[in-house]
Amino acid sequence: MNTTSPQSSQDPPDQSSDRNYQEELGNVRSHKLLLMGLRTVFMILVISTVALTLAAARANRLGGLPTPAIVGSLLAAFGSASLVLIADYLTPRKHLASVLGIYIGVSVGLVAALGFAALVDTVAGAWELTDQDALVYLGLTKGVAGISLVYLSVSVVLSTKDDFRLVIPYIQFEKRAQGVMPLLMDTSAIIDGRMIDLARTGAIDAPIVIQRYVIDELQALADSTDRNKRERGRYGLDMLSQLQGIYADTRIEEFKTTELLVDRKLIQTAQQENYRIVTTDSGLSKVARIQNVQILNVNDVASSLRQTILPGVRLTVEIIKAGETEGQGVAYMPDGTMLVVERAGKMIGETIEVEITNSLQRAGSRLVFARPHQPETPPTKQEEDEESQIGRSATSQDPVRDRPRKRDDEGPRLPRNPRRGR
């Protein structure tokens, strides 16, 4: 006897979703612990290096270093390390392109600063500027010029990194997807559910990405007090669990952004990560196309895959309900297209053969008109006898071969050409 409850059939997707969530939560925690350990080691190394250097200097010096100098050096080291850690904490999502650009800019700026310092030393030696005041001003000039050159180099590299790729072709600053661009799922596309059927057919060959803020929006809908929103949110979470089970290359990511609206978050994520947005929202599709973001509207895909219906095609359909106009019946084609059948208002529930007469393309949908097909009935025996009798009477008459000539006494014969009879 089967003792399995109906609810147990819904447990595996939920358990797999919870297991995936726990694994991702564990990965995030381990990543945070690793960063915390790295920052602690960095702080200890900086302070230890300064302390050991000061201790060595104090041991080699007879009079020793003054205590304020030691304390000031340690505080300066601690402050510098704290500034580095604060900058690292405020930029949680770092891009390798920006880091590499800064590194190249600093390197170019330092090389330029060294060249400028050598030029200043050459000019000072030629002018014999050897007094103390001149050396101070020369040092300040070299320091300020070096900092300015480094800043300008970094600014130029970061602002012209696309052009910089032409100079160094093997360095790529911009992240470009190699191969097929991943698909970034919208909340509406997940709730729609048709992507699951499309993934089941094997037509999708790109990674499917679901951002954490999309899952948060589904969870907010599932916890809503509105019944319709709550059902849509729970249905979307179920569809997400099914998609993870059907399509193996489905991953959950977390993109840090300051935007508040989910649509703007999706557009920003697609722009920076080079993704394609999958949605059923026509408004988001228009905004994304304006901002040069590739969009994949599920409704457009479904419309392009519908069967081409030409006038005269015959189909067998079931009349579901009455139409808006009196005497019309409504049926649906296998792909979901609505079919309006004339003179079928009283055939609700019947399966009839119809003939397509016309089709009308509307925004996002198509409307097809048809009429019941009237089969050609064979002629009766009486009609066949009448047709055969008419044929026999038409063929039994003698053909008129010569017309009787008009007699001369009936009147003068007129010439064939009136001009010659003058």
Secondary structure per residue as TSV (DSSP state, phi and psi in degrees):
chain	resnum	aa	ss	phi	psi
A	1	M	-	360.0	134.9
A	2	N	-	-84.6	116.7
A	3	T	-	-103.1	11.7
A	4	T	-	-74.5	129.9
A	5	S	-	-79.6	157.7
A	6	P	G	-63.0	-27.4
A	7	Q	G	-72.8	-23.7
A	8	S	G	-66.6	-22.8
A	9	S	G	-69.9	-18.0
A	10	Q	G	-95.6	-4.1
A	11	D	H	-73.6	-42.3
A	12	P	H	-57.0	-45.4
A	13	P	H	-61.2	-40.8
A	14	D	H	-66.9	-40.3
A	15	Q	H	-65.5	-40.9
A	16	S	H	-65.2	-38.3
A	17	S	H	-65.6	-42.8
A	18	D	H	-65.7	-37.5
A	19	R	H	-65.6	-41.9
A	20	N	H	-64.3	-39.3
A	21	Y	H	-65.7	-40.4
A	22	Q	H	-65.9	-38.8
A	23	E	H	-63.8	-43.8
A	24	E	H	-65.3	-38.7
A	25	L	H	-64.4	-39.8
A	26	G	H	-64.6	-37.8
A	27	N	H	-64.9	-40.6
A	28	V	H	-64.8	-42.1
A	29	R	H	-65.0	-43.1
A	30	S	H	-64.2	-36.3
A	31	H	H	-65.7	-41.6
A	32	K	H	-65.7	-40.5
A	33	L	H	-64.7	-38.8
A	34	L	H	-64.5	-42.1
A	35	L	H	-65.8	-40.5
A	36	M	H	-62.7	-42.0
A	37	G	H	-64.8	-40.3
A	38	L	H	-63.7	-41.7
A	39	R	H	-66.6	-38.1
A	40	T	H	-64.8	-44.0
A	41	V	H	-62.5	-38.7
A	42	F	H	-62.2	-45.8
A	43	M	H	-63.2	-42.6
A	44	I	H	-65.7	-40.7
A	45	L	H	-65.0	-41.6
A	46	V	H	-63.9	-49.1
A	47	I	H	-65.9	-39.5
A	48	S	H	-66.0	-39.5
A	49	T	H	-62.7	-44.8
A	50	V	H	-65.6	-42.1
A	51	A	H	-65.6	-43.0
A	52	L	H	-66.5	-37.0
A	53	T	H	-64.8	-43.8
A	54	L	H	-66.2	-38.0
A	55	A	H	-64.9	-40.2
A	56	A	H	-66.0	-40.8
A	57	A	H	-65.4	-37.8
A	58	R	H	-69.4	-34.8
A	59	A	H	-71.2	-33.7
A	60	N	H	-81.6	-14.1
A	61	R	S	-101.8	133.6
A	62	L	S	-67.2	-47.8
A	63	G	S	-77.5	-17.5
A	64	G	-	78.1	160.3
A	65	L	-	-83.5	145.0
A	66	P	-	-68.7	151.2
A	67	T	H	-62.2	-42.2
A	68	P	H	-58.8	-34.7
A	69	A	H	-67.4	-39.2
A	70	I	H	-66.3	-45.4
A	71	V	H	-65.0	-41.0
A	72	G	H	-64.2	-38.3
A	73	S	H	-66.3	-41.2
A	74	L	H	-65.5	-41.4
A	75	L	H	-65.2	-38.5
A	76	A	H	-64.4	-40.6
A	77	A	H	-64.9	-43.0
A	78	F	H	-64.0	-40.5
A	79	G	H	-65.9	-40.2
A	80	S	H	-64.9	-44.2
A	81	A	H	-64.2	-37.4
A	82	S	H	-64.6	-40.1
A	83	L	H	-62.8	-40.0
A	84	V	H	-64.1	-42.5
A	85	L	H	-67.6	-37.7
A	86	I	H	-64.8	-43.1
A	87	A	H	-62.9	-37.4
A	88	D	H	-68.5	-37.2
A	89	Y	H	-72.0	-34.4
A	90	L	H	-77.0	-11.8
A	91	T	-	-120.6	75.1
A	92	P	-	-69.2	-31.1
A	93	R	S	-108.1	99.4
A	94	K	-	-99.6	144.1
A	95	H	-	-106.1	132.2
A	96	L	H	-61.7	-31.4
A	97	A	H	-63.9	-43.3
A	98	S	H	-67.9	-41.6
A	99	V	H	-63.7	-44.7
A	100	L	H	-65.2	-37.0
A	101	G	H	-64.2	-41.2
A	102	I	H	-64.1	-42.2
A	103	Y	H	-61.9	-46.3
A	104	I	H	-66.4	-39.2
A	105	G	H	-63.5	-42.8
A	106	V	H	-64.1	-41.7
A	107	S	H	-62.9	-46.0
A	108	V	H	-64.3	-40.0
A	109	G	H	-64.9	-39.6
A	110	L	H	-66.6	-40.8
A	111	V	H	-62.2	-42.2
A	112	A	H	-65.4	-37.2
A	113	A	H	-65.7	-39.8
A	114	L	H	-63.5	-41.4
A	115	G	H	-63.4	-40.5
A	116	F	H	-66.9	-39.0
A	117	A	H	-65.1	-39.6
A	118	A	H	-64.2	-37.0
A	119	L	H	-66.6	-40.8
A	120	V	H	-64.5	-41.5
A	121	D	H	-63.8	-37.9
A	122	T	H	-64.6	-44.5
A	123	V	H	-65.3	-41.1
A	124	A	H	-65.3	-37.6
A	125	G	H	-68.5	-35.4
A	126	A	H	-68.9	-33.8
A	127	W	T	-92.1	-0.3
A	128	E	T	57.3	50.0
A	129	L	-	-91.1	89.1
A	130	T	-	-117.0	-2.9
A	131	D	S	-73.6	166.2
A	132	Q	H	-65.1	-43.0
A	133	D	H	-64.3	-40.7
A	134	A	H	-63.9	-39.9
A	135	L	H	-65.1	-36.7
A	136	V	H	-63.9	-46.1
A	137	Y	H	-67.3	-35.7
A	138	L	H	-65.8	-40.0
A	139	G	H	-63.8	-42.4
A	140	L	H	-63.3	-39.2
A	141	T	H	-63.6	-44.0
A	142	K	H	-66.8	-38.4
A	143	G	H	-66.7	-48.0
A	144	V	H	-65.6	-40.6
A	145	A	H	-65.3	-38.8
A	146	G	H	-64.3	-44.4
A	147	I	H	-63.2	-40.5
A	148	S	H	-65.2	-40.5
A	149	L	H	-66.9	-38.6
A	150	V	H	-64.2	-43.4
A	151	Y	H	-62.9	-45.2
A	152	L	H	-64.5	-38.3
A	153	S	H	-64.6	-45.2
A	154	V	H	-64.1	-41.8
A	155	S	H	-64.3	-42.2
A	156	V	H	-66.4	-41.6
A	157	V	H	-66.2	-43.7
A	158	L	H	-69.1	-34.4
A	159	S	H	-84.3	-17.9
A	160	T	T	-126.5	39.0
A	161	K	H	-69.6	-27.7
A	162	D	H	-67.8	-40.7
A	163	D	H	-72.0	-28.9
A	164	F	H	-67.5	-25.7
A	165	R	H	-64.0	-28.1
A	166	L	H	-72.5	-30.6
A	167	V	H	-74.4	-45.0
A	168	I	S	-117.0	91.7
A	169	P	T	-67.8	-20.4
A	170	Y	T	-90.2	0.1
A	171	I	-	-107.1	121.7
A	172	Q	-	-115.4	110.3
A	173	F	-	-84.4	-32.4
A	174	E	S	-91.6	136.4
A	175	K	-	-77.6	119.1
A	176	R	-	-123.6	134.2
A	177	A	-	-74.2	127.7
A	178	Q	-	-90.8	117.4
A	179	G	S	95.2	-139.2
A	180	V	S	-79.9	135.1
A	181	M	-	-74.0	136.1
A	182	P	-	-64.2	158.8
A	183	L	E	-103.6	121.5
A	184	L	E	-97.6	113.3
A	185	M	E	-81.3	135.3
A	186	D	-	-91.4	163.2
A	187	T	H	-61.2	-41.5
A	188	S	H	-65.3	-35.6
A	189	A	H	-69.9	-33.8
A	190	I	H	-69.3	-44.4
A	191	I	H	-66.7	-32.1
A	192	D	H	-60.5	-41.9
A	193	G	-	85.1	-9.7
A	194	R	H	-73.3	-19.3
A	195	M	H	-66.5	-26.1
A	196	I	H	-66.5	-45.4
A	197	D	H	-63.2	-38.2
A	198	L	H	-68.0	-37.9
A	199	A	H	-69.3	-32.2
A	200	R	H	-67.2	-30.0
A	201	T	T	-75.4	-14.8
A	202	G	T	85.5	11.4
A	203	A	-	-78.3	-18.2
A	204	I	-	-91.0	126.7
A	205	D	-	-126.1	22.2
A	206	A	S	-121.8	152.5
A	207	P	-	-64.0	142.0
A	208	I	E	-103.4	124.3
A	209	V	E	-113.2	130.2
A	210	I	E	-119.6	120.4
A	211	Q	E	-79.7	154.9
A	212	R	H	-64.3	-33.5
A	213	Y	H	-70.5	-24.7
A	214	V	H	-69.4	-41.5
A	215	I	H	-64.7	-38.0
A	216	D	H	-63.1	-37.0
A	217	E	H	-68.4	-39.0
A	218	L	H	-63.7	-39.5
A	219	Q	H	-67.2	-37.4
A	220	A	H	-64.5	-38.2
A	221	L	H	-66.9	-39.1
A	222	A	H	-67.3	-27.5
A	223	D	T	-96.2	8.5
A	224	S	-	-72.1	154.4
A	225	T	S	-78.6	-19.8
A	226	D	S	-74.9	130.5
A	227	R	H	-65.3	-43.1
A	228	N	H	-63.7	-44.7
A	229	K	H	-65.0	-38.9
A	230	R	H	-64.1	-41.2
A	231	E	H	-67.4	-39.6
A	232	R	H	-65.1	-40.5
A	233	G	H	-65.7	-43.6
A	234	R	H	-66.8	-38.4
A	235	Y	H	-64.8	-39.4
A	236	G	H	-64.0	-38.9
A	237	L	H	-65.8	-39.1
A	238	D	H	-63.4	-42.5
A	239	M	H	-63.5	-36.5
A	240	L	H	-65.7	-40.8
A	241	S	H	-63.8	-41.3
A	242	Q	H	-65.6	-37.8
A	243	L	H	-65.2	-39.2
A	244	Q	H	-64.7	-34.5
A	245	G	H	-75.9	-31.4
A	246	I	H	-84.8	-46.3
A	247	Y	-	-106.3	115.1
A	248	A	S	-70.5	-31.8
A	249	D	S	-87.9	49.7
A	250	T	E	-110.3	120.0
A	251	R	E	-126.5	152.0
A	252	I	E	-108.4	127.3
A	253	E	E	-124.2	166.4
A	254	E	-	-130.2	112.1
A	255	F	-	-105.6	122.0
A	256	K	-	-80.8	123.9
A	257	T	-	-148.7	154.6
A	258	T	-	-94.4	-1.8
A	259	E	-	-70.1	152.2
A	260	L	-	-100.8	-38.6
A	261	L	S	-81.5	142.3
A	262	V	H	-66.8	-36.4
A	263	D	H	-62.5	-42.5
A	264	R	H	-68.2	-35.1
A	265	K	H	-63.0	-41.8
A	266	L	H	-63.2	-43.6
A	267	I	H	-65.1	-43.8
A	268	Q	H	-65.0	-40.6
A	269	T	H	-63.1	-43.3
A	270	A	H	-65.9	-35.8
A	271	Q	H	-68.8	-43.0
A	272	Q	H	-82.0	-31.5
A	273	E	H	-100.3	-2.9
A	274	N	T	61.1	57.3
A	275	Y	-	-110.2	165.9
A	276	R	E	-107.5	133.2
A	277	I	E	-88.6	130.8
A	278	V	E	-106.9	121.4
A	279	T	E	-152.4	168.9
A	280	T	S	-118.5	4.4
A	281	D	-	-86.9	117.2
A	282	S	H	-68.9	-33.2
A	283	G	H	-64.9	-45.0
A	284	L	H	-63.6	-35.0
A	285	S	H	-63.1	-43.4
A	286	K	H	-67.0	-43.9
A	287	V	H	-64.7	-40.1
A	288	A	H	-65.5	-40.1
A	289	R	H	-67.4	-34.0
A	290	I	H	-63.0	-36.9
A	291	Q	T	-93.1	19.1
A	292	N	T	59.5	40.3
A	293	V	-	-107.5	130.0
A	294	Q	-	-69.3	134.3
A	295	I	E	-125.7	146.9
A	296	L	E	-129.7	100.7
A	297	N	E	-87.9	123.1
A	298	V	H	-63.8	-34.4
A	299	N	H	-64.9	-40.0
A	300	D	H	-65.7	-38.9
A	301	V	H	-63.3	-43.6
A	302	A	H	-64.8	-38.1
A	303	S	H	-66.6	-38.1
A	304	S	H	-71.4	-21.3
A	305	L	T	-92.3	-1.1
A	306	R	S	-71.7	151.3
A	307	Q	-	-69.1	139.3
A	308	T	-	-77.7	120.6
A	309	I	-	-108.8	123.0
A	310	L	-	-110.2	151.3
A	311	P	T	-58.7	138.1
A	312	G	T	100.7	-12.1
A	313	V	-	-74.2	137.5
A	314	R	E	-103.9	136.5
A	315	L	E	-133.7	154.8
A	316	T	E	-108.6	113.5
A	317	V	E	-130.9	166.5
A	318	E	E	-109.7	128.5
A	319	I	-	-74.9	117.4
A	320	I	-	-89.4	-46.7
A	321	K	E	-152.5	173.7
A	322	A	E	-81.4	149.4
A	323	G	-	-84.2	179.2
A	324	E	S	-69.9	-36.2
A	325	T	S	-90.3	144.9
A	326	E	T	-62.8	133.1
A	327	G	T	93.1	-7.0
A	328	Q	-	-94.0	148.9
A	329	G	E	-121.9	152.3
A	330	V	E	-115.8	130.7
A	331	A	E	-132.9	171.1
A	332	Y	E	-130.0	137.8
A	333	M	-	-78.5	168.4
A	334	P	T	-58.9	-28.8
A	335	D	T	-89.6	7.4
A	336	G	S	93.6	-0.5
A	337	T	-	-71.3	133.9
A	338	M	E	-76.1	137.1
A	339	L	E	-121.8	118.9
A	340	V	E	-97.2	118.1
A	341	V	E	-108.5	123.8
A	342	E	T	-74.1	149.0
A	343	R	T	55.5	36.8
A	344	A	-	-127.6	18.8
A	345	G	T	-66.2	-26.6
A	346	K	T	-98.9	12.2
A	347	M	-	-110.7	25.9
A	348	I	T	-63.6	130.2
A	349	G	T	91.3	-7.9
A	350	E	-	-96.4	151.2
A	351	T	E	-104.7	115.4
A	352	I	E	-127.8	166.3
A	353	E	E	-98.4	127.6
A	354	V	E	-120.4	161.9
A	355	E	E	-122.6	127.0
A	356	I	E	-68.5	133.6
A	357	T	E	-112.6	-34.0
A	358	N	E	-163.6	161.4
A	359	S	E	-139.7	147.1
A	360	L	E	-129.0	121.6
A	361	Q	E	-91.5	122.6
A	362	R	E	-114.4	174.3
A	363	A	T	-66.2	110.8
A	364	G	T	79.9	0.4
A	365	S	E	-154.4	176.2
A	366	R	E	-142.0	141.6
A	367	L	E	-120.4	128.7
A	368	V	E	-118.9	136.6
A	369	F	E	-109.9	145.8
A	370	A	E	-151.0	173.7
A	371	R	E	-142.6	153.9
A	372	P	E	-60.5	135.9
A	373	H	-	-78.6	126.6
A	374	Q	-	-98.3	108.7
A	375	P	-	-68.2	145.9
A	376	E	-	-73.4	118.6
A	377	T	-	-83.8	139.2
A	378	P	-	-67.8	146.2
A	379	P	-	-65.5	147.9
A	380	T	-	-75.4	171.3
A	381	K	H	-68.5	-35.2
A	382	Q	H	-63.9	-41.7
A	383	E	H	-65.7	-37.3
A	384	E	H	-65.7	-39.4
A	385	D	H	-64.9	-41.7
A	386	E	H	-62.5	-43.7
A	387	E	H	-64.6	-40.4
A	388	S	H	-68.0	-36.1
A	389	Q	H	-66.6	-41.1
A	390	I	H	-63.4	-37.9
A	391	G	H	-67.1	-40.4
A	392	R	H	-67.3	-40.5
A	393	S	H	-66.6	-31.2
A	394	A	H	-74.1	-30.2
A	395	T	H	-91.6	-13.7
A	396	S	H	-84.5	-13.2
A	397	Q	S	-76.3	144.5
A	398	D	-	-75.3	137.1
A	399	P	-	-72.0	144.7
A	400	V	-	-87.1	107.0
A	401	R	-	-91.6	-43.2
A	402	D	-	-125.8	135.6
A	403	R	-	-85.0	143.5
A	404	P	-	-67.3	137.2
A	405	R	-	-76.4	149.3
A	406	K	-	-78.7	133.9
A	407	R	-	-72.1	155.8
A	408	D	G	-71.2	-29.8
A	409	D	G	-77.4	-7.7
A	410	E	G	-78.1	-14.2
A	411	G	S	154.1	166.6
A	412	P	-	-69.0	141.8
A	413	R	-	-79.3	132.5
A	414	L	-	-89.4	138.2
A	415	P	-	-64.8	157.5
A	416	R	S	-69.5	-30.4
A	417	N	S	-111.0	115.1
A	418	P	G	-62.8	-26.5
A	419	R	G	-72.4	-28.0
A	420	R	G	-79.7	-14.6
A	421	G	G	-87.3	2.5
A	422	R	-	-76.1	360.0
